[in-house]
């Protein structure tokens, strides 16, 4: 068979094995629970009043409450308004004075609605909600970080397991080494995308069912559009290195030491991007560094703090770097795959490429 056919065969085998793997299934369920919880918990924990009883003596307050998004419940008297709160038919009440009534704590939303604030004029208005402005960059960075780390470790563990059980010798005798590597990377890329798509669909459905405003989707479309190509190149670049790291280890016990540098390569850009997200100069520099570009550039696309040509230049740099890293990872993979008598050093694997050629 051709190299392409062999790679497709290996990818199909990897996918079949992984979708039955308990670790993969557990991680998928875990992230689904996080997605559901991030939507459900704010709704469940939201204790702000929604229904406010208003007595005739406080009728002038009804307009301010309605503008604040609260539902006004008419009451015949101050006593009736208080009784509606005690019975649970209203979350709060406004009576003559005006005075705000609450059951066991101060209804802050009602107090804020009735408070007079000085007029505010924004010289450079921002359409984005402050919470969304914080959440979107964090979520994009977190998705790439967790996906590349989780699936990267799985790739390395799979390669090391095949070495330890000597299955790799049978595989190499049947398919080219490059096809074996390409199939593993392609399978993990598809699985990673499938997991992200499933979690995104569940999160979006939860937002719709929970009544959360989904208009913010239009605000993050530019970031999502750039996140996809940057994710593909960044994930493939790291996946090949993870496969090379897995080939350096002869047993699972060696994998922690071998993969430590790669874990740092994944973790450092993530924390730099999160901590420096408010620094325009630092984010601009990070968006051109291949290891941090998949995180920094989509975030800058969301904030709008970039020139139209910058994502294309950054993507080109990332593509060239990914091609170079593919060569490095493939050479390490080929040079150490059949060395099963102990942990293989980087230098030995680099010099021993001809073992499987």
ABEGO torsion letter per residue (X at the ends): XBAAAAAAAAAAAAAAAAAABAAAAAAAAAAAAAAAAAAAAAAAABABBABBBBBAAAAAAAAAAAAAGBBBBBBABAAAAAAAAAAGABABBBBBOBBBBBAABBBAAAAAAABBBBBBBBABBBABBAAAAAAAAAAAAAAAAAAAAAAAAAAAAAAAAAAAAGAAAAAAAABBAAAAAAAAAAAAAAAAAAAAAAAAAAAAAAAAAAGBBAAAAAAAAAAAAAAAAAAAAAAAAAAAAAAAAAAABABAAAAAAAAAAAAAAAAAAAAAAAAAAABAAAAAAAAABAAAAAAAAAAAAAAGBBBAAAAAAAAAAAAAAAAAAAAAAAAAAAAAAABAAEBBBAAAAAAAAAAAX
